[in-house]
Amino acid sequence: LDSVESVMNGRDLDAVVIELSGVANPSSIKANWASARMNNHPATKRADMKKVVTVVDASTFGTDWMSWDKAGDRENWVERDDCSGKTLVPELLAEQVEAADTLLINKIDLAGEDQVQVASALATELNKKAKVFEVKYGSVSPAYLLGGEIWEPTVPVSNECCDDPGCPSKSQNQIQTPDKSTTDSGCGHSHDVKTTCSKSTAPVSDECNKPKCSSKSQDQKQKPEKTDCSDPNCAEIDCSTPNCCESETTNKNTSINKLGISNFVYRATKPFHSERLMSVLQQWPVPVKNDLDIEQLQVAKQKGIEIRGESVSSPFLGILRSKGFCWMAPVNWSADPWRHDTAFFWSHAGKHMGIEAAGTWWGTISKEQMKMYFQENMQEYERILKEDFVSEEWGDRRQELVFIGTGLDEDVLTYTLDDCLLSDAEMERYKRDLAIYRSTR
């Protein structure tokens, strides 16, 4: 904040681009900026945080995702004694991808085709709101980074296609591969559960929205077909102008579909039985390989995995990322009643899994007390009441977990997690124990 204020002092700037350290968490930066705006920090009167751009190294994404390392284990990643060194590398990757408004899948010239597909597919599923570009040398038009109101496309928009990645496209929320001319310059059971309880096209003008188009890999003399394609998975683009769609791109939508990466959200309004949940999570299989091998996960999903000579299936096979908030019942009300009021944060990425206390539920205080925290943002207060509160009795205590992976079986996962919830009889006892606890406080 002070740096932004200093940079803008005495200057009339259109934009300020800040490069964070490689271990920074953009979500924390956003939260700090929002807090500073509420407290009327001078920097927030001169500027606003508009966009987060995350650069993903496609050549190392798969191995980093399956690493056991912490940031501090990597040479020159953090300063000595920097607390960020304790961050797990897969968690760091996930947080940076999830916080982005724009994702650059970089070094596609160094990465193999499979590496690029895996990085693009997983990044897109982690953050469906972000615009995704596959690039070399981080090369992408400033129009996508700074916004069209600040930086106009380098080639004027006309009725013809342009091969600059700044040209507008109807598919800006899909994976983009800038034209070449603009970019050349086995499983185990050792899971560390903590028991603390697209379509790919070169960016083109709006004229390029029909289904058939020749490329360098096709017969250039082929006459484009003029039939419209209403299928959202239509692989190619037609342009009636000469030399359109000559960029060397591939149909990434097909690749992503083959990888089969999808997501679903698990929700429930009863607490987990802590011991049953931990017993299930201890059986979560962990891939042995040190690289993210989607095909191997798919085979394991279909055929099962061999453990002690037996073929075993698991509802958690194929899950690449899971996160969210969960409600844990006390194991013993005389020993851990704090679980009732504690919101636990569930986070899993790659080979790492943890469930840790993340503060208290809003439901532990009255709505009038809640308003004190949202005096400058009553819209968020209303959103929490509408979307997060599940009942007057329990407030926002709930299970809300998103799972991202390949070959996910939503029904089996739901059944497995539902089995970890308190039964109706256990829920009645929970209410009685809670009443006794409150009467003795």
C-alpha positions as CSV (number, residue, x, y, z in Angstrom):
1,L,0.0,0.0,0.0
2,D,2.8,2.4,0.9
3,S,4.6,1.5,-2.3
4,V,1.6,2.2,-4.4
5,E,1.1,5.5,-2.8
6,S,4.8,6.3,-3.3
7,V,4.8,5.3,-6.9
8,M,1.8,7.4,-7.7
9,N,3.0,10.5,-5.8
10,G,3.0,13.4,-8.2
11,R,2.2,11.2,-11.2
12,D,-0.9,10.8,-13.3
13,L,-0.6,7.1,-14.1
14,D,-3.1,4.9,-16.1
15,A,-2.1,1.7,-14.3
16,V,0.4,0.3,-11.8
17,V,1.6,-3.3,-12.3
18,I,3.0,-4.9,-9.2
19,E,5.0,-8.2,-9.4
20,L,4.6,-10.2,-6.2
21,S,7.1,-12.7,-4.9
22,G,6.7,-16.3,-6.1
23,V,5.3,-17.4,-2.8
24,A,2.7,-14.6,-2.3
25,N,-0.9,-15.4,-1.8
26,P,-3.0,-13.0,-4.0
27,S,-6.1,-13.6,-1.9
28,S,-4.3,-12.2,1.1
29,I,-3.2,-9.2,-0.9
30,K,-6.8,-8.6,-2.0
31,A,-8.1,-8.9,1.5
32,N,-5.5,-6.5,2.8
33,W,-6.5,-4.0,0.1
34,A,-10.2,-4.3,0.9
35,S,-9.4,-3.7,4.6
36,A,-7.3,-0.7,3.8
37,R,-10.1,0.7,1.6
38,M,-12.5,0.4,4.5
39,N,-10.0,2.2,6.7
40,N,-9.6,5.0,4.1
41,H,-5.9,4.3,3.4
42,P,-4.6,7.1,1.1
43,A,-3.4,4.6,-1.5
44,T,-7.0,3.3,-2.0
45,K,-8.1,6.8,-2.9
46,R,-5.6,7.0,-5.8
47,A,-6.0,3.4,-7.1
48,D,-8.0,0.3,-6.9
49,M,-7.0,-3.4,-7.3
50,K,-8.5,-4.4,-10.6
51,K,-6.9,-7.7,-11.7
52,V,-4.7,-10.5,-10.6
53,V,-2.6,-12.3,-13.2
54,T,-1.0,-15.7,-12.3
55,V,1.7,-17.2,-14.5
56,V,1.8,-21.0,-14.5
57,D,4.9,-22.8,-15.5
58,A,3.5,-25.6,-17.7
59,S,6.8,-27.5,-17.7
60,T,6.9,-27.9,-13.9
61,F,3.2,-27.7,-12.9
62,G,2.6,-31.4,-12.8
63,T,5.7,-32.2,-10.7
64,D,5.1,-29.3,-8.3
65,W,1.5,-30.3,-7.9
66,M,2.6,-33.8,-6.7
67,S,5.5,-32.6,-4.6
68,W,5.8,-33.1,-0.8
69,D,7.9,-29.9,-0.6
70,K,7.2,-26.7,1.3
71,A,8.2,-23.4,-0.2
72,G,11.1,-23.2,2.3
73,D,12.5,-26.4,0.8
74,R,13.0,-24.7,-2.6
75,E,16.3,-22.9,-3.1
76,N,15.9,-19.1,-3.2
77,W,12.1,-19.2,-2.9
78,V,11.9,-17.4,0.4
79,E,14.2,-15.6,2.8
80,R,15.5,-17.4,5.9
81,D,12.9,-17.5,8.7
82,D,10.2,-16.2,6.4
83,C,6.9,-17.8,7.7
84,S,5.7,-18.2,4.1
85,G,8.4,-21.0,3.8
86,K,6.0,-23.3,5.6
87,T,3.5,-23.1,2.8
88,L,3.1,-26.4,0.9
89,V,4.0,-26.0,-2.7
90,P,0.8,-27.7,-4.1
91,E,-1.3,-25.5,-1.8
92,L,0.6,-22.4,-3.0
93,L,0.0,-23.3,-6.7
94,A,-3.7,-23.9,-6.0
95,E,-4.2,-20.6,-4.1
96,Q,-2.4,-18.6,-6.8
97,V,-4.5,-20.1,-9.6
98,E,-7.8,-19.8,-7.7
99,A,-7.2,-16.1,-7.0
100,A,-6.4,-15.1,-10.6
101,D,-8.5,-13.1,-13.0
102,T,-6.2,-14.0,-15.8
103,L,-4.1,-17.2,-16.1
104,L,-1.1,-17.5,-18.4
105,I,-0.1,-21.1,-19.0
106,N,3.5,-20.3,-19.8
107,K,6.5,-22.1,-21.4
108,I,4.4,-24.1,-23.7
109,D,7.4,-24.3,-26.0
110,L,9.4,-26.1,-23.3
111,A,6.6,-28.3,-21.9
112,G,5.5,-31.4,-23.6
113,E,2.0,-31.5,-25.1
114,D,0.7,-33.6,-22.2
115,Q,2.2,-31.2,-19.6
116,V,0.4,-28.3,-21.3
117,Q,-2.9,-30.2,-21.4
118,V,-2.7,-31.1,-17.8
119,A,-1.8,-27.6,-16.6
120,S,-4.5,-26.0,-18.7
121,A,-7.2,-28.4,-17.8
122,L,-6.6,-28.4,-14.1
123,A,-6.0,-24.6,-13.9
124,T,-9.3,-24.0,-15.8
125,E,-11.2,-26.3,-13.5
126,L,-9.7,-24.7,-10.4
127,N,-10.7,-21.3,-11.6
128,K,-13.5,-21.2,-14.2
129,K,-13.9,-17.4,-14.0
130,A,-10.4,-16.6,-15.2
131,K,-9.4,-16.0,-18.8
132,V,-6.8,-18.6,-19.7
133,F,-4.0,-18.1,-22.3
134,E,-1.4,-20.7,-23.4
135,V,1.8,-18.6,-24.1
136,K,5.5,-18.6,-24.7
137,Y,7.8,-16.2,-22.8
138,G,4.7,-14.9,-21.0
139,S,3.8,-13.0,-24.2
140,V,0.2,-11.7,-24.2
141,S,-1.3,-8.4,-25.3
142,P,-1.4,-5.7,-22.6
143,A,-5.0,-5.3,-23.5
144,Y,-5.8,-8.4,-21.6
145,L,-3.7,-7.4,-18.6
146,L,-4.5,-3.8,-18.3
147,G,-8.0,-3.7,-19.8
148,G,-9.2,-2.2,-23.1
149,E,-10.0,1.1,-21.5
150,I,-6.3,1.6,-20.9
151,W,-4.6,-0.3,-23.7
152,E,-6.2,-0.6,-27.1
153,P,-5.4,-3.6,-29.3
154,T,-2.2,-3.2,-31.3
155,V,-4.1,-4.0,-34.5
156,P,-7.3,-2.0,-35.2
157,V,-10.5,-4.1,-35.1
158,S,-11.9,-4.6,-38.5
159,N,-13.9,-7.1,-40.5
160,E,-10.8,-9.2,-40.9
161,C,-9.2,-11.5,-38.4
162,C,-6.1,-10.2,-36.7
163,D,-3.4,-12.4,-35.2
164,D,-2.6,-10.2,-32.3
165,P,-3.7,-11.7,-28.9
166,G,-5.3,-8.4,-28.1
167,C,-8.0,-8.8,-30.7
168,P,-11.4,-9.3,-29.1
169,S,-13.0,-12.7,-29.2
170,K,-16.4,-14.1,-28.3
171,S,-14.6,-16.9,-26.4
172,Q,-12.5,-14.8,-24.1
173,N,-13.4,-17.0,-21.2
174,Q,-12.0,-20.1,-23.0
175,I,-8.4,-21.1,-23.4
176,Q,-6.6,-18.9,-25.9
177,T,-3.4,-19.8,-27.8
178,P,-1.9,-16.6,-29.2
179,D,-0.7,-16.9,-32.8
180,K,2.9,-18.0,-33.3
181,S,3.9,-14.7,-34.7
182,T,3.0,-13.0,-31.4
183,T,4.7,-15.4,-29.1
184,D,8.1,-16.3,-30.6
185,S,10.6,-13.5,-29.0
186,G,0.7,-46.8,-8.4
187,C,-0.8,-45.4,-5.0
188,G,-0.2,-45.8,-1.3
189,H,-1.8,-45.1,2.1
190,S,0.7,-42.6,3.4
191,H,-1.6,-39.6,3.2
192,D,-0.6,-36.9,5.6
193,V,-4.1,-36.3,7.0
194,K,-3.9,-33.9,10.0
195,T,-6.1,-35.2,12.7
196,T,-6.6,-31.9,14.4
197,C,-9.9,-31.6,13.1
198,S,-11.9,-25.4,-24.7
199,K,-12.1,-24.7,-26.7
200,S,-8.7,-23.4,-28.0
201,T,-8.5,-20.8,-30.7
202,A,-6.2,-18.0,-31.6
203,P,-7.9,-14.7,-30.5
204,V,-9.8,-13.4,-33.5
205,S,-12.4,-10.8,-34.3
206,D,-16.1,-11.2,-34.0
207,E,-16.3,-12.3,-37.6
208,C,-14.6,-15.6,-36.8
209,N,-17.5,-17.4,-35.2
210,K,-18.5,-20.0,-37.7
211,P,-17.7,-23.7,-37.5
212,K,-15.2,-24.6,-40.2
213,C,-11.8,-23.1,-41.0
214,S,-8.7,-24.4,-42.5
215,S,-5.4,-24.1,-40.7
216,K,-1.7,-24.7,-41.5
217,S,-2.2,-28.4,-40.7
218,Q,-5.0,-28.7,-43.3
219,D,-5.3,-28.3,-47.0
220,Q,-5.1,-24.5,-47.5
221,K,-7.1,-24.8,-50.7
222,Q,-10.0,-26.4,-49.0
223,K,-13.1,-24.3,-49.4
224,P,-14.5,-23.4,-46.0
225,E,-17.9,-24.8,-45.3
226,K,-20.6,-22.2,-44.4
227,T,-22.8,-24.2,-42.2
228,D,-23.2,-22.8,-38.8
229,C,-22.2,-24.9,-35.8
230,S,-24.3,-24.4,-32.7
231,D,-22.4,-27.1,-30.7
232,P,-20.4,-25.3,-28.0
233,N,-17.7,-28.0,-28.4
234,C,-17.3,-27.1,-32.1
235,A,-13.6,-27.5,-32.7
236,E,-12.9,-25.1,-35.5
237,I,-13.7,-21.6,-36.7
238,D,-14.7,-20.3,-40.1
239,C,-13.7,-16.9,-41.4
240,S,-14.6,-15.7,-44.8
241,T,-11.6,-13.5,-45.0
242,P,-8.3,-14.7,-46.6
243,N,-5.5,-16.1,-44.3
244,C,-7.8,-16.2,-41.3
245,C,-7.1,-18.8,-38.6
246,E,-3.6,-19.5,-39.7
247,S,-2.2,-19.8,-36.2
248,E,-0.9,-23.2,-35.2
249,T,-3.4,-24.0,-32.5
250,T,-4.9,-27.3,-31.3
251,N,-8.3,-28.2,-30.1
252,K,-7.7,-28.0,-26.4
253,N,-11.4,-28.6,-25.6
254,T,-11.0,-32.2,-26.9
255,S,-7.9,-32.7,-24.7
256,I,-9.7,-31.3,-21.7
257,N,-12.6,-33.6,-22.3
258,K,-10.3,-36.6,-22.6
259,L,-8.8,-35.7,-19.3
260,G,-12.2,-35.8,-17.8
261,I,-11.6,-33.2,-15.1
262,S,-14.8,-32.0,-13.5
263,N,-16.0,-30.7,-10.1
264,F,-19.0,-30.9,-7.7
265,V,-19.9,-29.4,-4.4
266,Y,-20.8,-31.5,-1.4
267,R,-23.2,-29.8,1.1
268,A,-24.8,-31.0,4.3
269,T,-26.4,-29.4,7.3
270,K,-25.3,-31.8,10.1
271,P,-21.8,-32.1,11.6
272,F,-19.3,-34.8,10.9
273,H,-18.6,-37.4,13.5
274,S,-14.9,-36.5,13.9
275,E,-13.6,-40.1,14.4
276,R,-15.6,-41.6,11.5
277,L,-14.4,-38.9,9.2
278,M,-10.8,-39.3,10.2
279,S,-11.0,-43.0,9.7
280,V,-12.3,-42.5,6.2
281,L,-9.7,-39.9,5.3
282,Q,-6.8,-42.1,6.6
283,Q,-7.8,-44.5,3.7
284,W,-7.4,-41.8,1.0
285,P,-5.0,-43.3,-1.5
286,V,-2.0,-41.2,-2.5
287,P,-0.3,-41.5,-6.0
288,V,3.2,-42.8,-5.8
289,K,4.4,-41.0,-8.9
290,N,6.0,-37.6,-8.5
291,D,4.3,-36.2,-11.6
292,L,0.6,-35.6,-12.2
293,D,-0.4,-38.5,-14.4
294,I,-4.1,-38.1,-15.3
295,E,-4.2,-41.3,-17.4
296,Q,-2.8,-43.4,-14.6
297,L,-5.4,-42.0,-12.2
298,Q,-8.1,-42.8,-14.7
299,V,-6.9,-46.4,-15.0
300,A,-6.7,-46.7,-11.2
301,K,-10.2,-45.3,-11.0
302,Q,-11.5,-48.0,-13.4
303,K,-9.5,-51.0,-12.2
304,G,-8.8,-50.1,-8.6
305,I,-5.4,-50.1,-6.9
306,E,-3.4,-52.9,-5.4
307,I,-2.7,-52.8,-1.7
308,R,-1.2,-55.8,0.1
309,G,-1.9,-57.9,-2.9
310,E,-5.6,-57.0,-3.1
311,S,-7.4,-54.8,-5.6
312,V,-9.0,-51.9,-3.8
313,S,-11.3,-49.1,-5.0
314,S,-11.7,-45.7,-3.3
315,P,-14.2,-42.9,-3.8
316,F,-11.3,-40.5,-3.4
317,L,-9.3,-41.8,-6.4
318,G,-8.9,-39.2,-9.0
319,I,-9.5,-36.2,-6.7
320,L,-6.9,-33.5,-7.5
321,R,-8.1,-30.7,-5.3
322,S,-10.7,-30.3,-2.6
323,K,-11.4,-27.4,-0.2
324,G,-14.1,-25.8,1.8
325,F,-15.6,-25.4,5.3
326,C,-16.7,-28.2,7.5
327,W,-18.5,-28.6,10.8
328,M,-17.1,-31.2,13.3
329,A,-18.9,-32.6,16.3
330,P,-17.1,-32.6,19.6
331,V,-15.6,-36.0,20.5
332,N,-16.2,-35.4,24.2
333,W,-18.1,-32.4,25.4
334,S,-16.0,-32.2,28.5
335,A,-12.8,-32.2,26.5
336,D,-13.4,-30.4,23.2
337,P,-16.7,-28.4,23.2
338,W,-14.9,-25.8,21.2
339,R,-15.5,-27.8,18.1
340,H,-19.2,-26.8,18.1
341,D,-18.4,-23.2,17.5
342,T,-15.3,-23.7,15.3
343,A,-15.3,-23.5,11.5
344,F,-12.8,-26.0,10.1
345,F,-11.1,-25.4,6.8
346,W,-10.6,-28.5,4.7
347,S,-7.8,-28.2,2.1
348,H,-6.3,-30.8,-0.1
349,A,-4.0,-30.4,-3.1
350,G,-1.8,-33.1,-4.7
351,K,-0.6,-35.4,-2.0
352,H,-1.4,-33.1,0.9
353,M,-4.5,-33.0,3.0
354,G,-5.3,-31.0,6.1
355,I,-8.3,-29.9,8.2
356,E,-7.5,-27.0,10.5
357,A,-9.4,-24.6,12.7
358,A,-10.2,-21.4,10.8
359,G,-12.0,-19.2,13.3
360,T,-15.6,-19.4,14.6
361,W,-18.9,-19.5,12.7
362,W,-20.9,-16.3,12.2
363,G,-23.7,-18.2,13.9
364,T,-21.9,-17.9,17.3
365,I,-22.9,-14.3,17.5
366,S,-26.2,-12.4,17.0
367,K,-27.0,-10.8,13.7
368,E,-26.9,-7.4,15.3
369,Q,-23.3,-8.1,16.4
370,M,-22.5,-9.4,12.9
371,K,-23.6,-6.1,11.4
372,M,-20.8,-4.4,13.3
373,Y,-18.3,-6.2,11.0
374,F,-20.0,-5.2,7.8
375,Q,-20.9,-1.5,8.3
376,E,-19.0,-0.7,5.1
377,N,-20.2,-3.7,3.2
378,M,-23.8,-4.6,4.0
379,Q,-24.1,-6.4,0.7
380,E,-21.7,-9.0,2.0
381,Y,-23.7,-9.3,5.2
382,E,-26.9,-10.0,3.3
383,R,-25.0,-12.5,1.1
384,I,-23.8,-14.5,4.1
385,L,-27.3,-14.6,5.6
386,K,-28.8,-15.7,2.3
387,E,-26.2,-18.2,1.1
388,D,-24.4,-19.4,4.2
389,F,-26.9,-19.6,6.9
390,V,-28.7,-22.9,6.8
391,S,-31.1,-22.5,9.7
392,E,-32.0,-20.3,12.7
393,E,-30.9,-23.0,15.0
394,W,-27.4,-23.6,13.6
395,G,-26.6,-20.4,11.7
396,D,-24.0,-21.0,9.1
397,R,-22.6,-24.2,10.6
398,R,-22.6,-26.6,7.6
399,Q,-20.5,-28.8,5.3
400,E,-19.6,-27.1,2.0
401,L,-16.7,-28.8,0.1
402,V,-15.8,-28.6,-3.5
403,F,-14.1,-31.6,-5.2
404,I,-12.1,-31.3,-8.4
405,G,-10.7,-34.3,-10.2
406,T,-11.0,-36.9,-13.0
407,G,-13.7,-39.5,-13.1
408,L,-15.4,-38.2,-10.0
409,D,-18.4,-40.3,-8.9
410,E,-20.6,-37.8,-7.1
411,D,-23.0,-40.4,-5.8
412,V,-20.3,-42.6,-4.2
413,L,-18.5,-39.6,-2.7
414,T,-21.7,-38.2,-1.3
415,Y,-22.6,-41.5,0.2
416,T,-19.2,-41.9,1.8
417,L,-19.3,-38.4,3.3
418,D,-22.9,-38.7,4.4
419,D,-22.0,-41.8,6.3
420,C,-19.6,-39.7,8.3
421,L,-22.3,-37.3,9.4
422,L,-24.1,-37.7,12.7
423,S,-27.2,-39.9,12.5
424,D,-30.6,-38.6,13.5
425,A,-30.2,-40.3,16.9
426,E,-26.7,-38.8,17.3
427,M,-28.0,-35.4,16.4
428,E,-30.6,-35.5,19.2
429,R,-27.9,-36.4,21.7
430,Y,-25.8,-33.6,20.2
431,K,-28.6,-31.1,21.0
432,R,-28.9,-32.5,24.6
433,D,-25.2,-32.3,25.2
434,L,-25.1,-28.8,23.9
435,A,-27.9,-27.7,26.2
436,I,-26.1,-29.2,29.2
437,Y,-22.8,-27.6,28.2
438,R,-24.5,-24.2,27.9
439,S,-26.2,-24.5,31.2
440,T,-22.9,-25.1,33.0
441,R,-21.0,-22.2,31.5
